[in-house]
Amino acid sequence: MAAEAEAKISGAIEKELDIIDKQCLRSLQVKAFLCSAKCCEDKTSSQSVLQGCMQHCMEPVRQAEETIKSEINQIQDRLTRCSYNCQDVYKDALPATGEPTSQQLEAAKKKGEQCIVNCADTHLPLIPKMIARCKASLSC
């Protein structure tokens, strides 16, 4: 169950990142590479000037990637916090004293896994919002 929930989240994020890549990042990358090529056309500039020019050209791509990474990290942080709560749900489902029976362990495991599934279901709707924030930030 937990693996399926993780796969659902990962698939949704990958799908949305593919859209951002095609709608936003690639055009930024084309501009950056064309700009970098122009930097290389100047045969009179020093190596350090060339490197500075190329870094300047790549800056919008770097910033875009940083924005996307930050948004993904926020979703992952939220999922991590939710999964910590699920560990507590699992522990709280076990008896306070004595060795748990196999039935008690199984019941606790099911509660913990259901909690993980609920985390995924709760956070799935946040992924399109994350992508919308990225697009707005990237102006695409």
N, CA, C and O atoms as a GROMACS GRO file, in nm:
protein
  560
    1MET      N    1   0.082  -0.120   0.000
    1MET     CA    2   0.000   0.000   0.000
    1MET      C    3   0.086   0.126   0.000
    1MET      O    4   0.062   0.218  -0.078
    2ALA      N    5   0.185   0.130   0.088
    2ALA     CA    6   0.271   0.249   0.098
    2ALA      C    7   0.350   0.269  -0.030
    2ALA      O    8   0.370   0.382  -0.074
    3ALA      N    9   0.396   0.159  -0.089
    3ALA     CA   10   0.473   0.169  -0.214
    3ALA      C   11   0.386   0.224  -0.326
    3ALA      O   12   0.432   0.302  -0.410
    4GLU      N   13   0.261   0.183  -0.329
    4GLU     CA   14   0.167   0.233  -0.431
    4GLU      C   15   0.143   0.382  -0.412
    4GLU      O   16   0.135   0.458  -0.509
    5ALA      N   17   0.131   0.424  -0.287
    5ALA     CA   18   0.110   0.567  -0.258
    5ALA      C   19   0.230   0.648  -0.302
    5ALA      O   20   0.216   0.756  -0.359
    6GLU      N   21   0.349   0.595  -0.274
    6GLU     CA   22   0.472   0.664  -0.315
    6GLU      C   23   0.482   0.673  -0.467
    6GLU      O   24   0.521   0.776  -0.522
    7ALA      N   25   0.445   0.564  -0.533
    7ALA     CA   26   0.449   0.563  -0.680
    7ALA      C   27   0.348   0.662  -0.738
    7ALA      O   28   0.375   0.726  -0.839
    8LYS      N   29   0.233   0.675  -0.674
    8LYS     CA   30   0.131   0.769  -0.720
    8LYS      C   31   0.183   0.913  -0.712
    8LYS      O   32   0.165   0.992  -0.805
    9ILE      N   33   0.246   0.946  -0.599
    9ILE     CA   34   0.301   1.081  -0.581
    9ILE      C   35   0.414   1.105  -0.680
    9ILE      O   36   0.418   1.209  -0.746
   10SER      N   37   0.506   1.010  -0.690
   10SER     CA   38   0.620   1.025  -0.782
   10SER      C   39   0.573   1.042  -0.926
   10SER      O   40   0.624   1.126  -1.000
   11GLY      N   41   0.476   0.961  -0.966
   11GLY     CA   42   0.422   0.971  -1.102
   11GLY      C   43   0.359   1.106  -1.129
   11GLY      O   44   0.377   1.163  -1.236
   12ALA      N   45   0.284   1.156  -1.032
   12ALA     CA   46   0.219   1.287  -1.049
   12ALA      C   47   0.322   1.398  -1.059
   12ALA      O   48   0.308   1.489  -1.141
   13ILE      N   49   0.426   1.391  -0.977
   13ILE     CA   50   0.531   1.493  -0.982
   13ILE      C   51   0.605   1.486  -1.114
   13ILE      O   52   0.629   1.589  -1.177
   14GLU      N   53   0.641   1.366  -1.158
   14GLU     CA   54   0.711   1.350  -1.286
   14GLU      C   55   0.628   1.404  -1.402
   14GLU      O   56   0.681   1.470  -1.492
   15LYS      N   57   0.500   1.375  -1.401
   15LYS     CA   58   0.410   1.422  -1.508
   15LYS      C   59   0.409   1.574  -1.512
   15LYS      O   60   0.420   1.634  -1.620
   16GLU      N   61   0.396   1.637  -1.398
   16GLU     CA   62   0.391   1.783  -1.393
   16GLU      C   63   0.527   1.845  -1.428
   16GLU      O   64   0.533   1.949  -1.494
   17LEU      N   65   0.635   1.781  -1.384
   17LEU     CA   66   0.768   1.833  -1.417
   17LEU      C   67   0.795   1.824  -1.567
   17LEU      O   68   0.863   1.909  -1.624
   18ASP      N   69   0.742   1.720  -1.630
   18ASP     CA   70   0.757   1.706  -1.775
   18ASP      C   71   0.687   1.822  -1.846
   18ASP      O   72   0.738   1.874  -1.945
   19ILE      N   73   0.572   1.860  -1.796
   19ILE     CA   74   0.498   1.974  -1.855
   19ILE      C   75   0.579   2.102  -1.839
   19ILE      O   76   0.594   2.179  -1.934
   20ILE      N   77   0.631   2.125  -1.718
   20ILE     CA   78   0.712   2.246  -1.693
   20ILE      C   79   0.835   2.246  -1.783
   20ILE      O   80   0.874   2.349  -1.837
   21ASP      N   81   0.897   2.130  -1.797
   21ASP     CA   82   1.016   2.120  -1.882
   21ASP      C   83   0.983   2.163  -2.024
   21ASP      O   84   1.055   2.243  -2.084
   22LYS      N   85   0.875   2.110  -2.077
   22LYS     CA   86   0.841   2.138  -2.217
   22LYS      C   87   0.786   2.279  -2.236
   22LYS      O   88   0.812   2.342  -2.339
   23GLN      N   89   0.711   2.330  -2.139
   23GLN     CA   90   0.648   2.461  -2.156
   23GLN      C   91   0.737   2.577  -2.114
   23GLN      O   92   0.721   2.689  -2.162
   24CYS      N   93   0.831   2.552  -2.024
   24CYS     CA   94   0.909   2.663  -1.969
   24CYS      C   95   1.059   2.646  -1.986
   24CYS      O   96   1.126   2.730  -2.046
   25LEU      N   97   1.111   2.538  -1.931
   25LEU     CA   98   1.256   2.522  -1.922
   25LEU      C   99   1.324   2.514  -2.057
   25LEU      O  100   1.431   2.573  -2.076
   26ARG      N  101   1.266   2.444  -2.150
   26ARG     CA  102   1.334   2.426  -2.278
   26ARG      C  103   1.353   2.557  -2.352
   26ARG      O  104   1.458   2.579  -2.413
   27SER      N  105   1.255   2.643  -2.347
   27SER     CA  106   1.273   2.773  -2.414
   27SER      C  107   1.381   2.855  -2.343
   27SER      O  108   1.459   2.924  -2.408
   28LEU      N  109   1.386   2.846  -2.210
   28LEU     CA  110   1.493   2.914  -2.137
   28LEU      C  111   1.629   2.856  -2.174
   28LEU      O  112   1.726   2.930  -2.190
   29GLN      N  113   1.635   2.724  -2.189
   29GLN     CA  114   1.761   2.659  -2.224
   29GLN      C  115   1.806   2.698  -2.364
   29GLN      O  116   1.925   2.719  -2.388
   30VAL      N  117   1.712   2.705  -2.457
   30VAL     CA  118   1.748   2.746  -2.594
   30VAL      C  119   1.808   2.886  -2.591
   30VAL      O  120   1.913   2.910  -2.651
   31LYS      N  121   1.742   2.978  -2.521
   31LYS     CA  122   1.794   3.115  -2.512
   31LYS      C  123   1.933   3.117  -2.448
   31LYS      O  124   2.022   3.189  -2.493
   32ALA      N  125   1.950   3.036  -2.344
   32ALA     CA  126   2.078   3.034  -2.274
   32ALA      C  127   2.189   2.979  -2.365
   32ALA      O  128   2.300   3.032  -2.366
   33PHE      N  129   2.158   2.874  -2.439
   33PHE     CA  130   2.260   2.816  -2.527
   33PHE      C  131   2.293   2.908  -2.644
   33PHE      O  132   2.409   2.918  -2.684
   34LEU      N  133   2.193   2.975  -2.697
   34LEU     CA  134   2.220   3.071  -2.805
   34LEU      C  135   2.303   3.188  -2.754
   34LEU      O  136   2.394   3.235  -2.821
   35CYS      N  137   2.270   3.233  -2.635
   35CYS     CA  138   2.346   3.341  -2.572
   35CYS      C  139   2.490   3.295  -2.549
   35CYS      O  140   2.585   3.370  -2.576
   36SER      N  141   2.507   3.174  -2.499
   36SER     CA  142   2.642   3.121  -2.475
   36SER      C  143   2.721   3.108  -2.605
   36SER      O  144   2.841   3.134  -2.608
   37ALA      N  145   2.653   3.069  -2.710
   37ALA     CA  146   2.720   3.058  -2.841
   37ALA      C  147   2.770   3.195  -2.885
   37ALA      O  148   2.880   3.206  -2.941
   38LYS      N  149   2.690   3.299  -2.861
   38LYS     CA  150   2.736   3.435  -2.896
   38LYS      C  151   2.858   3.475  -2.815
   38LYS      O  152   2.947   3.544  -2.864
   39CYS      N  153   2.862   3.431  -2.689
   39CYS     CA  154   2.979   3.460  -2.606
   39CYS      C  155   3.104   3.399  -2.671
   39CYS      O  156   3.211   3.460  -2.671
   40CYS      N  157   3.089   3.282  -2.725
   40CYS     CA  158   3.204   3.211  -2.784
   40CYS      C  159   3.247   3.272  -2.918
   40CYS      O  160   3.360   3.250  -2.963
   41GLU      N  161   3.159   3.348  -2.980
   41GLU     CA  162   3.194   3.410  -3.109
   41GLU      C  163   3.297   3.521  -3.094
   41GLU      O  164   3.369   3.552  -3.188
   42ASP      N  165   3.304   3.579  -2.976
   42ASP     CA  166   3.400   3.687  -2.952
   42ASP      C  167   3.539   3.626  -2.930
   42ASP      O  168   3.569   3.576  -2.821
   43LYS      N  169   3.621   3.630  -3.031
   43LYS     CA  170   3.754   3.569  -3.027
   43LYS      C  171   3.856   3.656  -2.952
   43LYS      O  172   3.968   3.613  -2.927
   44THR      N  173   3.815   3.777  -2.918
   44THR     CA  174   3.910   3.867  -2.851
   44THR      C  175   3.900   3.862  -2.699
   44THR      O  176   3.990   3.909  -2.630
   45SER      N  177   3.794   3.808  -2.647
   45SER     CA  178   3.776   3.810  -2.502
   45SER      C  179   3.862   3.702  -2.434
   45SER      O  180   3.895   3.600  -2.493
   46SER      N  181   3.896   3.730  -2.310
   46SER     CA  182   3.977   3.635  -2.232
   46SER      C  183   3.889   3.519  -2.187
   46SER      O  184   3.766   3.523  -2.197
   47GLN      N  185   3.954   3.416  -2.136
   47GLN     CA  186   3.882   3.298  -2.085
   47GLN      C  187   3.789   3.337  -1.970
   47GLN      O  188   3.677   3.287  -1.961
   48SER      N  189   3.836   3.424  -1.883
   48SER     CA  190   3.753   3.463  -1.768
   48SER      C  191   3.632   3.545  -1.812
   48SER      O  192   3.524   3.531  -1.756
   49VAL      N  193   3.649   3.630  -1.912
   49VAL     CA  194   3.536   3.708  -1.965
   49VAL      C  195   3.436   3.612  -2.032
   49VAL      O  196   3.315   3.626  -2.016
   50LEU      N  197   3.488   3.517  -2.106
   50LEU     CA  198   3.402   3.417  -2.171
   50LEU      C  199   3.321   3.341  -2.067
   50LEU      O  200   3.200   3.324  -2.082
   51GLN      N  201   3.389   3.295  -1.962
   51GLN     CA  202   3.319   3.221  -1.857
   51GLN      C  203   3.212   3.307  -1.790
   51GLN      O  204   3.102   3.259  -1.763
   52GLY      N  205   3.244   3.432  -1.763
   52GLY     CA  206   3.146   3.523  -1.703
   52GLY      C  207   3.027   3.544  -1.793
   52GLY      O  208   2.913   3.547  -1.746
   53CYS      N  209   3.052   3.559  -1.922
   53CYS     CA  210   2.944   3.578  -2.020
   53CYS      C  211   2.853   3.455  -2.022
   53CYS      O  212   2.730   3.467  -2.021
   54MET      N  213   2.915   3.338  -2.024
   54MET     CA  214   2.836   3.214  -2.031
   54MET      C  215   2.757   3.192  -1.902
   54MET      O  216   2.644   3.145  -1.906
   55GLN      N  217   2.817   3.225  -1.788
   55GLN     CA  218   2.745   3.213  -1.661
   55GLN      C  219   2.625   3.307  -1.658
   55GLN      O  220   2.518   3.271  -1.609
   56HIS      N  221   2.645   3.426  -1.710
   56HIS     CA  222   2.534   3.522  -1.718
   56HIS      C  223   2.421   3.465  -1.805
   56HIS      O  224   2.303   3.479  -1.770
   57CYS      N  225   2.456   3.403  -1.914
   57CYS     CA  226   2.356   3.344  -2.004
   57CYS      C  227   2.278   3.231  -1.936
   57CYS      O  228   2.158   3.215  -1.959
   58MET      N  229   2.346   3.155  -1.854
   58MET     CA  230   2.284   3.037  -1.791
   58MET      C  231   2.208   3.071  -1.662
   58MET      O  232   2.138   2.986  -1.608
   59GLU      N  233   2.222   3.193  -1.614
   59GLU     CA  234   2.160   3.231  -1.486
   59GLU      C  235   2.008   3.210  -1.485
   59GLU      O  236   1.957   3.158  -1.386
   60PRO      N  237   1.933   3.249  -1.588
   60PRO     CA  238   1.788   3.225  -1.583
   60PRO      C  239   1.752   3.076  -1.571
   60PRO      O  240   1.655   3.041  -1.504
   61VAL      N  241   1.828   2.990  -1.635
   61VAL     CA  242   1.804   2.846  -1.626
   61VAL      C  243   1.832   2.799  -1.483
   61VAL      O  244   1.755   2.723  -1.426
   62ARG      N  245   1.943   2.844  -1.427
   62ARG     CA  246   1.979   2.806  -1.290
   62ARG      C  247   1.872   2.850  -1.191
   62ARG      O  248   1.834   2.774  -1.102
   63GLN      N  249   1.824   2.974  -1.207
   63GLN     CA  250   1.721   3.024  -1.117
   63GLN      C  251   1.590   2.946  -1.132
   63GLN      O  252   1.524   2.916  -1.033
   64ALA      N  253   1.554   2.912  -1.255
   64ALA     CA  254   1.432   2.834  -1.278
   64ALA      C  255   1.443   2.696  -1.213
   64ALA      O  256   1.350   2.650  -1.147
   65GLU      N  257   1.557   2.632  -1.231
   65GLU     CA  258   1.577   2.501  -1.171
   65GLU      C  259   1.575   2.509  -1.019
   65GLU      O  260   1.524   2.419  -0.953
   66GLU      N  261   1.630   2.615  -0.964
   66GLU     CA  262   1.630   2.636  -0.820
   66GLU      C  263   1.486   2.655  -0.768
   66GLU      O  264   1.451   2.603  -0.662
   67THR      N  265   1.406   2.730  -0.841
   67THR     CA  266   1.266   2.751  -0.804
   67THR      C  267   1.191   2.619  -0.802
   67THR      O  268   1.117   2.591  -0.707
   68ILE      N  269   1.209   2.539  -0.905
   68ILE     CA  270   1.141   2.410  -0.914
   68ILE      C  271   1.188   2.318  -0.801
   68ILE      O  272   1.106   2.251  -0.738
   69LYS      N  273   1.316   2.314  -0.778
   69LYS     CA  274   1.371   2.230  -0.672
   69LYS      C  275   1.315   2.270  -0.536
   69LYS      O  276   1.282   2.184  -0.454
   70SER      N  277   1.304   2.399  -0.513
   70SER     CA  278   1.249   2.448  -0.386
   70SER      C  279   1.104   2.403  -0.367
   70SER      O  280   1.066   2.359  -0.258
   71GLU      N  281   1.025   2.412  -0.471
   71GLU     CA  282   0.885   2.369  -0.463
   71GLU      C  283   0.874   2.218  -0.437
   71GLU      O  284   0.792   2.174  -0.356
   72ILE      N  285   0.958   2.141  -0.505
   72ILE     CA  286   0.956   1.996  -0.485
   72ILE      C  287   0.999   1.963  -0.342
   72ILE      O  288   0.940   1.876  -0.277
   73ASN      N  289   1.100   2.032  -0.293
   73ASN     CA  290   1.145   2.010  -0.156
   73ASN      C  291   1.035   2.039  -0.055
   73ASN      O  292   1.023   1.970   0.046
   74GLN      N  293   0.956   2.142  -0.081
   74GLN     CA  294   0.846   2.175   0.010
   74GLN      C  295   0.744   2.062   0.015
   74GLN      O  296   0.696   2.026   0.123
   75ILE      N  297   0.710   2.007  -0.101
   75ILE     CA  298   0.615   1.894  -0.105
   75ILE      C  299   0.676   1.774  -0.031
   75ILE      O  300   0.608   1.709   0.048
   76GLN      N  301   0.803   1.746  -0.057
   76GLN     CA  302   0.868   1.633   0.009
   76GLN      C  303   0.874   1.652   0.160
   76GLN      O  304   0.855   1.557   0.236
   77ASP      N  305   0.900   1.775   0.204
   77ASP     CA  306   0.902   1.803   0.348
   77ASP      C  307   0.765   1.777   0.410
   77ASP      O  308   0.755   1.720   0.518
   78ARG      N  309   0.662   1.819   0.341
   78ARG     CA  310   0.526   1.797   0.392
   78ARG      C  311   0.494   1.648   0.399
   78ARG      O  312   0.433   1.601   0.495
   79LEU      N  313   0.535   1.574   0.297
   79LEU     CA  314   0.512   1.430   0.297
   79LEU      C  315   0.591   1.362   0.409
   79LEU      O  316   0.543   1.268   0.472
   80THR      N  317   0.711   1.409   0.432
   80THR     CA  318   0.794   1.353   0.540
   80THR      C  319   0.728   1.376   0.674
   80THR      O  320   0.721   1.285   0.757
   81ARG      N  321   0.679   1.497   0.697
   81ARG     CA  322   0.610   1.526   0.824
   81ARG      C  323   0.487   1.438   0.840
   81ARG      O  324   0.459   1.388   0.949
   82CYS      N  325   0.415   1.418   0.732
   82CYS     CA  326   0.296   1.334   0.736
   82CYS      C  327   0.335   1.189   0.768
   82CYS      O  328   0.268   1.122   0.846
   83SER      N  329   0.443   1.142   0.708
   83SER     CA  330   0.485   1.003   0.733
   83SER      C  331   0.532   0.985   0.877
   83SER      O  332   0.514   0.878   0.935
   84TYR      N  333   0.593   1.088   0.935
   84TYR     CA  334   0.630   1.080   1.078
   84TYR      C  335   0.504   1.062   1.163
   84TYR      O  336   0.504   0.986   1.260
   85ASN      N  337   0.401   1.132   1.128
   85ASN     CA  338   0.274   1.117   1.198
   85ASN      C  339   0.224   0.973   1.184
   85ASN      O  340   0.169   0.917   1.279
   86CYS      N  341   0.242   0.914   1.068
   86CYS     CA  342   0.197   0.776   1.045
   86CYS      C  343   0.277   0.677   1.130
   86CYS      O  344   0.223   0.575   1.173
   87GLN      N  345   0.403   0.707   1.153
   87GLN     CA  346   0.481   0.622   1.243
   87GLN      C  347   0.421   0.627   1.383
   87GLN      O  348   0.416   0.525   1.453
   88ASP      N  349   0.375   0.744   1.424
   88ASP     CA  350   0.310   0.757   1.553
   88ASP      C  351   0.178   0.681   1.555
   88ASP      O  352   0.144   0.617   1.655
   89VAL      N  353   0.103   0.687   1.445
   89VAL     CA  354  -0.024   0.613   1.436
   89VAL      C  355   0.003   0.463   1.453
   89VAL      O  356  -0.070   0.394   1.524
   90TYR      N  357   0.108   0.415   1.389
   90TYR     CA  358   0.145   0.274   1.400
   90TYR      C  359   0.179   0.240   1.546
   90TYR      O  360   0.128   0.143   1.602
   91LYS      N  361   0.266   0.321   1.606
   91LYS     CA  362   0.308   0.295   1.744
   91LYS      C  363   0.191   0.302   1.841
   91LYS      O  364   0.181   0.221   1.934
   92ASP      N  365   0.103   0.399   1.818
   92ASP     CA  366  -0.012   0.416   1.908
   92ASP      C  367  -0.112   0.302   1.895
   92ASP      O  368  -0.192   0.280   1.985
   93ALA      N  369  -0.108   0.231   1.784
   93ALA     CA  370  -0.200   0.119   1.764
   93ALA      C  371  -0.151  -0.008   1.834
   93ALA      O  372  -0.226  -0.105   1.844
   94LEU      N  373  -0.028  -0.008   1.880
   94LEU     CA  374   0.027  -0.123   1.951
   94LEU      C  375  -0.009  -0.113   2.100
   94LEU      O  376  -0.032  -0.003   2.151
   95PRO      N  377  -0.013  -0.227   2.168
   95PRO     CA  378  -0.044  -0.222   2.311
   95PRO      C  379   0.066  -0.149   2.389
   95PRO      O  380   0.183  -0.154   2.351
   96ALA      N  381   0.027  -0.082   2.495
   96ALA     CA  382   0.122  -0.003   2.574
   96ALA      C  383   0.221  -0.092   2.649
   96ALA      O  384   0.336  -0.052   2.672
   97THR      N  385   0.178  -0.209   2.687
   97THR     CA  386   0.267  -0.299   2.761
   97THR      C  387   0.263  -0.438   2.700
   97THR      O  388   0.166  -0.476   2.635
   98GLY      N  389   0.369  -0.511   2.723
   98GLY     CA  390   0.375  -0.649   2.677
   98GLY      C  391   0.407  -0.661   2.529
   98GLY      O  392   0.408  -0.562   2.455
   99GLU      N  393   0.431  -0.783   2.489
   99GLU     CA  394   0.460  -0.812   2.348
   99GLU      C  395   0.330  -0.812   2.268
   99GLU      O  396   0.233  -0.876   2.309
  100PRO      N  397   0.326  -0.741   2.157
  100PRO     CA  398   0.204  -0.743   2.075
  100PRO      C  399   0.189  -0.879   2.006
  100PRO      O  400   0.286  -0.945   1.971
  101THR      N  401   0.066  -0.917   1.989
  101THR     CA  402   0.038  -1.041   1.916
  101THR      C  403   0.053  -1.014   1.767
  101THR      O  404   0.062  -0.899   1.724
  102SER      N  405   0.057  -1.120   1.690
  102SER     CA  406   0.068  -1.103   1.545
  102SER      C  407  -0.054  -1.029   1.490
  102SER      O  408  -0.042  -0.954   1.393
  103GLN      N  409  -0.169  -1.051   1.550
  103GLN     CA  410  -0.290  -0.980   1.506
  103GLN      C  411  -0.279  -0.831   1.538
  103GLN      O  412  -0.319  -0.747   1.457
  104GLN      N  413  -0.226  -0.798   1.653
  104GLN     CA  414  -0.209  -0.658   1.691
  104GLN      C  415  -0.106  -0.590   1.600
  104GLN      O  416  -0.123  -0.475   1.559
  105LEU      N  417   0.002  -0.663   1.569
  105LEU     CA  418   0.103  -0.609   1.477
  105LEU      C  419   0.043  -0.584   1.339
  105LEU      O  420   0.068  -0.480   1.278
  106GLU      N  421  -0.035  -0.678   1.291
  106GLU     CA  422  -0.098  -0.664   1.160
  106GLU      C  423  -0.196  -0.548   1.158
  106GLU      O  424  -0.201  -0.472   1.061
  107ALA      N  425  -0.274  -0.534   1.263
  107ALA     CA  426  -0.371  -0.423   1.272
  107ALA      C  427  -0.298  -0.289   1.276
  107ALA      O  428  -0.339  -0.193   1.211
  108ALA      N  429  -0.189  -0.282   1.352
  108ALA     CA  430  -0.111  -0.158   1.360
  108ALA      C  431  -0.048  -0.126   1.225
  108ALA      O  432  -0.047  -0.011   1.181
  109LYS      N  433   0.002  -0.229   1.158
  109LYS     CA  434   0.062  -0.210   1.025
  109LYS      C  435  -0.041  -0.157   0.927
  109LYS      O  436  -0.012  -0.066   0.848
  110LYS      N  437  -0.161  -0.211   0.931
  110LYS     CA  438  -0.267  -0.164   0.840
  110LYS      C  439  -0.302  -0.018   0.868
  110LYS      O  440  -0.323   0.060   0.775
  111LYS      N  441  -0.309   0.018   0.996
  111LYS     CA  442  -0.340   0.157   1.030
  111LYS      C  443  -0.229   0.250   0.979
  111LYS      O  444  -0.256   0.356   0.924
  112GLY      N  445  -0.105   0.209   0.998
  112GLY     CA  446   0.008   0.289   0.951
  112GLY      C  447   0.008   0.303   0.800
  112GLY      O  448   0.031   0.412   0.747
  113GLU      N  449  -0.017   0.192   0.730
  113GLU     CA  450  -0.020   0.197   0.584
  113GLU      C  451  -0.136   0.282   0.533
  113GLU      O  452  -0.120   0.356   0.436
  114GLN      N  453  -0.251   0.272   0.598
  114GLN     CA  454  -0.365   0.353   0.557
  114GLN      C  455  -0.335   0.501   0.578
  114GLN      O  456  -0.377   0.586   0.500
  115CYS      N  457  -0.263   0.530   0.683
  115CYS     CA  458  -0.222   0.668   0.709
  115CYS      C  459  -0.133   0.719   0.597
  115CYS      O  460  -0.149   0.833   0.551
  116ILE      N  461  -0.040   0.635   0.551
  116ILE     CA  462   0.049   0.674   0.440
  116ILE      C  463  -0.032   0.700   0.314
  116ILE      O  464  -0.007   0.796   0.242
  117VAL      N  465  -0.129   0.614   0.287
  117VAL     CA  466  -0.216   0.633   0.170
  117VAL      C  467  -0.291   0.765   0.182
  117VAL      O  468  -0.304   0.838   0.085
  118ASN      N  469  -0.340   0.794   0.302
  118ASN     CA  470  -0.410   0.921   0.324
  118ASN      C  471  -0.317   1.040   0.302
  118ASN      O  472  -0.359   1.143   0.249
  119CYS      N  473  -0.191   1.025   0.344
  119CYS     CA  474  -0.093   1.132   0.318
  119CYS      C  475  -0.083   1.159   0.169
  119CYS      O  476  -0.088   1.274   0.124
  120ALA      N  477  -0.069   1.052   0.092
  120ALA     CA  478  -0.056   1.067  -0.053
  120ALA      C  479  -0.181   1.132  -0.111
  120ALA      O  480  -0.173   1.224  -0.192
  121ASP      N  481  -0.297   1.084  -0.069
  121ASP     CA  482  -0.422   1.139  -0.121
  121ASP      C  483  -0.440   1.286  -0.084
  121ASP      O  484  -0.496   1.363  -0.162
  122THR      N  485  -0.394   1.324   0.033
  122THR     CA  486  -0.404   1.463   0.079
  122THR      C  487  -0.309   1.554   0.002
  122THR      O  488  -0.341   1.670  -0.026
  123HIS      N  489  -0.192   1.500  -0.033
  123HIS     CA  490  -0.090   1.583  -0.096
  123HIS      C  491  -0.095   1.584  -0.248
  123HIS      O  492  -0.037   1.672  -0.311
  124LEU      N  493  -0.162   1.489  -0.307
  124LEU     CA  494  -0.174   1.487  -0.455
  124LEU      C  495  -0.232   1.617  -0.511
  124LEU      O  496  -0.180   1.668  -0.610
  125PRO      N  497  -0.338   1.671  -0.452
  125PRO     CA  498  -0.394   1.797  -0.506
  125PRO      C  499  -0.299   1.917  -0.494
  125PRO      O  500  -0.319   2.019  -0.559
  126LEU      N  501  -0.197   1.905  -0.410
  126LEU     CA  502  -0.103   2.015  -0.394
  126LEU      C  503  -0.002   2.023  -0.509
  126LEU      O  504   0.058   2.128  -0.532
  127ILE      N  505   0.016   1.913  -0.579
  127ILE     CA  506   0.116   1.909  -0.685
  127ILE      C  507   0.081   2.005  -0.800
  127ILE      O  508   0.168   2.081  -0.841
  128PRO      N  509  -0.042   2.005  -0.852
  128PRO     CA  510  -0.074   2.105  -0.955
  128PRO      C  511  -0.059   2.249  -0.907
  128PRO      O  512  -0.022   2.337  -0.985
  129LYS      N  513  -0.088   2.273  -0.779
  129LYS     CA  514  -0.069   2.408  -0.724
  129LYS      C  515   0.079   2.444  -0.723
  129LYS      O  516   0.116   2.558  -0.751
  130MET      N  517   0.164   2.346  -0.690
  130MET     CA  518   0.309   2.368  -0.692
  130MET      C  519   0.354   2.406  -0.833
  130MET      O  520   0.432   2.499  -0.851
  131ILE      N  521   0.304   2.335  -0.930
  131ILE     CA  522   0.342   2.360  -1.069
  131ILE      C  523   0.291   2.498  -1.112
  131ILE      O  524   0.361   2.570  -1.183
  132ALA      N  525   0.172   2.535  -1.070
  132ALA     CA  526   0.118   2.666  -1.104
  132ALA      C  527   0.208   2.777  -1.046
  132ALA      O  528   0.233   2.878  -1.111
  133ARG      N  529   0.255   2.757  -0.923
  133ARG     CA  530   0.346   2.856  -0.862
  133ARG      C  531   0.476   2.863  -0.941
  133ARG      O  532   0.530   2.971  -0.964
  134CYS      N  533   0.526   2.748  -0.983
  134CYS     CA  534   0.648   2.745  -1.063
  134CYS      C  535   0.628   2.821  -1.194
  134CYS      O  536   0.712   2.903  -1.232
  135LYS      N  537   0.518   2.793  -1.262
  135LYS     CA  538   0.491   2.860  -1.391
  135LYS      C  539   0.478   3.010  -1.371
  135LYS      O  540   0.528   3.089  -1.452
  136ALA      N  541   0.411   3.050  -1.264
  136ALA     CA  542   0.395   3.193  -1.238
  136ALA      C  543   0.530   3.257  -1.210
  136ALA      O  544   0.558   3.368  -1.257
  137SER      N  545   0.611   3.189  -1.134
  137SER     CA  546   0.743   3.241  -1.102
  137SER      C  547   0.833   3.248  -1.226
  137SER      O  548   0.916   3.338  -1.240
  138LEU      N  549   0.815   3.151  -1.316
  138LEU     CA  550   0.898   3.146  -1.437
  138LEU      C  551   0.837   3.225  -1.552
  138LEU      O  552   0.897   3.235  -1.659
  139SER      N  553   0.719   3.280  -1.531
  139SER     CA  554   0.648   3.359  -1.633
  139SER      C  555   0.628   3.279  -1.762
  139SER      O  556   0.660   3.326  -1.871
  140CYS      N  557   0.575   3.159  -1.747
  140CYS     CA  558   0.548   3.080  -1.868
  140CYS      C  559   0.408   3.022  -1.863
  140CYS      O  560   0.367   2.952  -1.956
   0.00000   0.00000   0.00000
